[in-house]
């Protein structure tokens, strides 16, 4: 589904040329749940932008569903983003003046989906994240975890082939973070391809497969048994 071959991305900082991605290579198959971990400045954001078709590489090849991205025009890239990729961001990126259901509906309006179909799919997406009862609420009337659930519903409503989550638990407490990660596990079990980008080692190890990025280069992390966190057990009173 996703293949990067020797992808490079450069930025000019004063007189210096910074290599944000340095011959990065990776392959993510359909229906995988993969985390990409790295510290600040490692190239995570640049990698996310390229995978999400928000930016293009300066060198190398990016294949999405077997098609080279550099063959697309800006209009075609926008279409790919809207139809193939569902984005979930750290800051939720909800529109404050729109209700939960209106935020979820927005990508379908861009796709020019007819109203009756929009209504059905928005209801379905909000039900999937357990927030149908909050459909009429504004983002300011929702908790951080509920806002992130709305953002996930918005990502799901277009039925994308890829869900790209950038630090989705970064603004959440530990309990809410666990709930959101549990939701990603459910989505993965339902057949969704998920790429989760994080700086948090514990969150990264929730994914069955981990990629590490440092100095713009991507390597595979071999998971060992001690890395797998046991499920918490309830204490009987």
C-alpha beads as a LAMMPS data file, in Angstrom:
LAMMPS data file: protein, C-alpha beads

237 atoms
236 bonds

1 atom types
1 bond types

-500.0 500.0 xlo xhi
-500.0 500.0 ylo yhi
-500.0 500.0 zlo zhi

Masses

1 110.0

Atoms # bond

1 1 1 0.000 0.000 0.000
2 1 1 2.731 2.487 1.040
3 1 1 6.257 2.266 -0.301
4 1 1 9.051 4.811 0.021
5 1 1 12.233 4.251 -1.951
6 1 1 15.244 6.413 -1.077
7 1 1 13.008 9.402 -0.299
8 1 1 14.820 12.636 0.519
9 1 1 13.450 15.981 1.669
10 1 1 15.558 19.094 2.150
11 1 1 14.929 22.424 3.867
12 1 1 17.019 25.560 3.557
13 1 1 17.787 27.059 6.967
14 1 1 19.879 30.181 6.457
15 1 1 22.980 29.088 4.584
16 1 1 22.523 25.461 5.596
17 1 1 20.654 22.739 3.759
18 1 1 18.928 20.472 6.280
19 1 1 18.118 16.923 5.201
20 1 1 14.826 16.136 6.943
21 1 1 14.573 12.754 5.180
22 1 1 17.770 11.025 4.130
23 1 1 17.132 8.176 1.667
24 1 1 14.204 6.930 3.750
25 1 1 12.831 3.514 2.850
26 1 1 9.737 1.777 4.180
27 1 1 6.942 -0.547 3.129
28 1 1 3.526 -0.745 4.804
29 1 1 1.089 -3.407 3.650
30 1 1 -2.708 -3.151 3.490
31 1 1 -4.488 -3.773 6.828
32 1 1 -1.308 -3.298 8.888
33 1 1 -1.148 -1.313 12.121
34 1 1 2.257 0.371 12.194
35 1 1 3.706 2.975 14.527
36 1 1 6.501 5.341 13.555
37 1 1 8.481 6.627 16.523
38 1 1 11.223 9.210 16.773
39 1 1 12.321 12.219 18.844
40 1 1 11.677 15.839 17.928
41 1 1 13.649 16.807 14.831
42 1 1 13.990 13.206 13.654
43 1 1 11.918 13.746 10.504
44 1 1 8.585 12.363 11.795
45 1 1 6.505 15.346 10.722
46 1 1 8.128 15.468 7.291
47 1 1 7.551 11.752 6.838
48 1 1 3.894 12.133 7.876
49 1 1 3.403 15.009 5.447
50 1 1 4.802 12.974 2.581
51 1 1 2.847 9.804 3.424
52 1 1 -0.291 11.940 3.760
53 1 1 0.344 13.683 0.409
54 1 1 0.553 17.042 2.202
55 1 1 4.056 17.515 0.797
56 1 1 6.204 15.944 -1.900
57 1 1 9.721 14.516 -1.802
58 1 1 12.728 16.245 -3.366
59 1 1 14.172 12.894 -4.419
60 1 1 13.198 9.239 -4.371
61 1 1 9.888 7.522 -5.074
62 1 1 6.670 7.339 -3.054
63 1 1 4.152 4.734 -4.199
64 1 1 0.632 4.788 -2.770
65 1 1 -1.463 1.799 -3.813
66 1 1 1.161 1.139 -6.483
67 1 1 0.945 4.613 -8.035
68 1 1 3.874 7.080 -7.917
69 1 1 2.701 10.213 -6.140
70 1 1 4.899 12.519 -8.225
71 1 1 2.697 11.629 -11.215
72 1 1 -0.279 13.414 -9.626
73 1 1 -1.222 17.064 -10.130
74 1 1 -2.106 19.251 -7.110
75 1 1 -5.794 18.695 -7.837
76 1 1 -5.280 14.937 -7.977
77 1 1 -3.276 14.998 -4.736
78 1 1 -6.141 16.824 -3.028
79 1 1 -8.501 14.140 -4.283
80 1 1 -6.213 11.391 -2.932
81 1 1 -6.076 13.095 0.480
82 1 1 -9.846 13.453 0.606
83 1 1 -10.723 9.952 -0.557
84 1 1 -7.882 7.619 0.416
85 1 1 -6.522 9.073 3.663
86 1 1 -8.242 9.790 6.959
87 1 1 -6.243 12.178 9.169
88 1 1 -6.283 12.278 12.977
89 1 1 -4.231 15.090 14.525
90 1 1 -2.917 15.854 18.010
91 1 1 -4.901 19.101 18.193
92 1 1 -8.080 17.503 16.786
93 1 1 -8.411 20.275 14.126
94 1 1 -12.163 20.582 14.625
95 1 1 -13.976 23.726 13.483
96 1 1 -15.168 25.448 16.653
97 1 1 -18.414 26.864 15.264
98 1 1 -19.556 23.518 13.829
99 1 1 -21.236 20.754 15.840
100 1 1 -19.741 17.273 16.086
101 1 1 -21.927 15.970 13.272
102 1 1 -21.174 18.992 11.081
103 1 1 -17.416 18.485 11.580
104 1 1 -17.764 14.842 10.598
105 1 1 -19.915 15.744 7.585
106 1 1 -17.453 18.260 6.138
107 1 1 -15.263 15.833 4.111
108 1 1 -18.410 14.410 2.507
109 1 1 -19.511 17.898 1.471
110 1 1 -16.127 18.342 -0.224
111 1 1 -16.748 15.041 -1.999
112 1 1 -20.191 16.319 -3.095
113 1 1 -21.958 13.338 -1.535
114 1 1 -25.725 13.773 -1.594
115 1 1 -27.390 14.900 1.645
116 1 1 -29.252 11.670 2.475
117 1 1 -26.054 9.648 2.077
118 1 1 -24.128 12.187 4.187
119 1 1 -26.682 11.927 6.989
120 1 1 -26.485 8.129 7.006
121 1 1 -22.679 7.986 6.987
122 1 1 -22.248 10.678 9.651
123 1 1 -24.620 8.802 11.966
124 1 1 -22.767 5.563 11.283
125 1 1 -19.350 7.141 11.989
126 1 1 -20.491 8.779 15.242
127 1 1 -22.075 5.515 16.361
128 1 1 -18.801 3.752 15.643
129 1 1 -16.920 6.029 18.056
130 1 1 -19.719 6.035 20.637
131 1 1 -20.655 9.707 20.281
132 1 1 -24.007 9.745 18.508
133 1 1 -25.634 11.205 21.631
134 1 1 -23.248 14.183 21.382
135 1 1 -23.841 14.835 17.684
136 1 1 -25.284 18.329 18.218
137 1 1 -22.585 19.479 20.658
138 1 1 -19.894 22.005 19.728
139 1 1 -16.229 21.070 20.290
140 1 1 -16.074 23.401 23.317
141 1 1 -18.850 21.327 24.900
142 1 1 -16.838 18.119 24.570
143 1 1 -13.910 16.732 26.557
144 1 1 -10.530 16.244 24.893
145 1 1 -11.181 12.535 24.465
146 1 1 -14.603 13.197 22.948
147 1 1 -13.109 15.747 20.547
148 1 1 -10.554 13.163 19.431
149 1 1 -13.367 10.655 18.894
150 1 1 -15.113 13.202 16.666
151 1 1 -11.839 13.622 14.767
152 1 1 -11.626 9.842 14.334
153 1 1 -15.241 9.743 13.101
154 1 1 -14.378 12.485 10.602
155 1 1 -11.417 10.383 9.416
156 1 1 -13.617 7.296 9.054
157 1 1 -16.615 8.862 7.341
158 1 1 -15.022 8.894 3.876
159 1 1 -14.134 5.186 4.249
160 1 1 -10.421 5.776 3.542
161 1 1 -7.965 2.987 2.814
162 1 1 -5.456 4.555 5.239
163 1 1 -5.850 6.207 8.655
164 1 1 -2.879 8.451 9.437
165 1 1 -2.728 9.470 13.110
166 1 1 -0.206 12.130 14.136
167 1 1 0.400 12.121 17.925
168 1 1 -3.296 11.305 18.509
169 1 1 -2.844 11.017 22.285
170 1 1 -0.473 13.971 22.683
171 1 1 -3.057 16.253 24.338
172 1 1 -4.870 13.575 26.355
173 1 1 -4.502 12.189 29.867
174 1 1 -3.344 8.593 30.335
175 1 1 -6.825 7.109 30.824
176 1 1 -8.234 8.832 27.728
177 1 1 -5.105 7.897 25.765
178 1 1 -5.723 4.232 26.536
179 1 1 -9.322 4.582 25.344
180 1 1 -8.223 6.181 22.059
181 1 1 -5.548 3.525 21.468
182 1 1 -8.151 0.820 22.182
183 1 1 -10.272 2.403 19.466
184 1 1 -7.380 2.187 16.990
185 1 1 -7.027 -1.504 17.855
186 1 1 -10.743 -1.982 17.105
187 1 1 -10.402 -0.162 13.790
188 1 1 -7.412 -2.315 12.906
189 1 1 -9.373 -5.489 13.721
190 1 1 -12.069 -4.228 11.351
191 1 1 -9.513 -4.205 8.521
192 1 1 -8.304 -0.595 8.493
193 1 1 -4.687 0.251 7.683
194 1 1 -3.347 2.468 10.471
195 1 1 -0.110 4.449 10.635
196 1 1 0.417 6.038 14.051
197 1 1 3.170 8.623 14.435
198 1 1 4.393 9.305 17.961
199 1 1 7.339 10.263 20.146
200 1 1 5.948 8.140 23.016
201 1 1 7.661 4.757 23.308
202 1 1 4.752 3.192 25.220
203 1 1 2.199 4.303 22.619
204 1 1 4.442 3.109 19.778
205 1 1 4.627 -0.379 21.270
206 1 1 0.852 -0.701 21.096
207 1 1 1.245 -1.343 17.367
208 1 1 2.132 -4.838 16.112
209 1 1 4.925 -3.332 14.022
210 1 1 7.236 -0.417 14.845
211 1 1 9.404 1.744 12.605
212 1 1 12.000 4.083 14.076
213 1 1 13.076 7.341 12.458
214 1 1 16.245 9.218 13.369
215 1 1 18.169 11.788 11.360
216 1 1 15.758 11.245 8.487
217 1 1 16.425 7.514 8.179
218 1 1 13.875 4.773 8.878
219 1 1 14.696 1.426 10.487
220 1 1 12.576 -1.511 11.628
221 1 1 12.285 -2.196 15.359
222 1 1 12.271 -5.873 16.221
223 1 1 9.733 -6.430 18.970
224 1 1 10.798 -8.702 21.805
225 1 1 8.467 -10.437 24.305
226 1 1 9.377 -7.995 27.081
227 1 1 8.175 -5.114 24.903
228 1 1 4.635 -6.485 24.852
229 1 1 2.675 -4.933 27.689
230 1 1 0.385 -7.342 29.578
231 1 1 -3.278 -6.464 29.687
232 1 1 -4.250 -4.859 33.018
233 1 1 -6.316 -7.158 35.213
234 1 1 -9.182 -6.087 37.395
235 1 1 -8.722 -6.350 41.147
236 1 1 -11.631 -8.146 42.711
237 1 1 -12.942 -6.520 45.857

Bonds

1 1 1 2
2 1 2 3
3 1 3 4
4 1 4 5
5 1 5 6
6 1 6 7
7 1 7 8
8 1 8 9
9 1 9 10
10 1 10 11
11 1 11 12
12 1 12 13
13 1 13 14
14 1 14 15
15 1 15 16
16 1 16 17
17 1 17 18
18 1 18 19
19 1 19 20
20 1 20 21
21 1 21 22
22 1 22 23
23 1 23 24
24 1 24 25
25 1 25 26
26 1 26 27
27 1 27 28
28 1 28 29
29 1 29 30
30 1 30 31
31 1 31 32
32 1 32 33
33 1 33 34
34 1 34 35
35 1 35 36
36 1 36 37
37 1 37 38
38 1 38 39
39 1 39 40
40 1 40 41
41 1 41 42
42 1 42 43
43 1 43 44
44 1 44 45
45 1 45 46
46 1 46 47
47 1 47 48
48 1 48 49
49 1 49 50
50 1 50 51
51 1 51 52
52 1 52 53
53 1 53 54
54 1 54 55
55 1 55 56
56 1 56 57
57 1 57 58
58 1 58 59
59 1 59 60
60 1 60 61
61 1 61 62
62 1 62 63
63 1 63 64
64 1 64 65
65 1 65 66
66 1 66 67
67 1 67 68
68 1 68 69
69 1 69 70
70 1 70 71
71 1 71 72
72 1 72 73
73 1 73 74
74 1 74 75
75 1 75 76
76 1 76 77
77 1 77 78
78 1 78 79
79 1 79 80
80 1 80 81
81 1 81 82
82 1 82 83
83 1 83 84
84 1 84 85
85 1 85 86
86 1 86 87
87 1 87 88
88 1 88 89
89 1 89 90
90 1 90 91
91 1 91 92
92 1 92 93
93 1 93 94
94 1 94 95
95 1 95 96
96 1 96 97
97 1 97 98
98 1 98 99
99 1 99 100
100 1 100 101
101 1 101 102
102 1 102 103
103 1 103 104
104 1 104 105
105 1 105 106
106 1 106 107
107 1 107 108
108 1 108 109
109 1 109 110
110 1 110 111
111 1 111 112
112 1 112 113
113 1 113 114
114 1 114 115
115 1 115 116
116 1 116 117
117 1 117 118
118 1 118 119
119 1 119 120
120 1 120 121
121 1 121 122
122 1 122 123
123 1 123 124
124 1 124 125
125 1 125 126
126 1 126 127
127 1 127 128
128 1 128 129
129 1 129 130
130 1 130 131
131 1 131 132
132 1 132 133
133 1 133 134
134 1 134 135
135 1 135 136
136 1 136 137
137 1 137 138
138 1 138 139
139 1 139 140
140 1 140 141
141 1 141 142
142 1 142 143
143 1 143 144
144 1 144 145
145 1 145 146
146 1 146 147
147 1 147 148
148 1 148 149
149 1 149 150
150 1 150 151
151 1 151 152
152 1 152 153
153 1 153 154
154 1 154 155
155 1 155 156
156 1 156 157
157 1 157 158
158 1 158 159
159 1 159 160
160 1 160 161
161 1 161 162
162 1 162 163
163 1 163 164
164 1 164 165
165 1 165 166
166 1 166 167
167 1 167 168
168 1 168 169
169 1 169 170
170 1 170 171
171 1 171 172
172 1 172 173
173 1 173 174
174 1 174 175
175 1 175 176
176 1 176 177
177 1 177 178
178 1 178 179
179 1 179 180
180 1 180 181
181 1 181 182
182 1 182 183
183 1 183 184
184 1 184 185
185 1 185 186
186 1 186 187
187 1 187 188
188 1 188 189
189 1 189 190
190 1 190 191
191 1 191 192
192 1 192 193
193 1 193 194
194 1 194 195
195 1 195 196
196 1 196 197
197 1 197 198
198 1 198 199
199 1 199 200
200 1 200 201
201 1 201 202
202 1 202 203
203 1 203 204
204 1 204 205
205 1 205 206
206 1 206 207
207 1 207 208
208 1 208 209
209 1 209 210
210 1 210 211
211 1 211 212
212 1 212 213
213 1 213 214
214 1 214 215
215 1 215 216
216 1 216 217
217 1 217 218
218 1 218 219
219 1 219 220
220 1 220 221
221 1 221 222
222 1 222 223
223 1 223 224
224 1 224 225
225 1 225 226
226 1 226 227
227 1 227 228
228 1 228 229
229 1 229 230
230 1 230 231
231 1 231 232
232 1 232 233
233 1 233 234
234 1 234 235
235 1 235 236
236 1 236 237
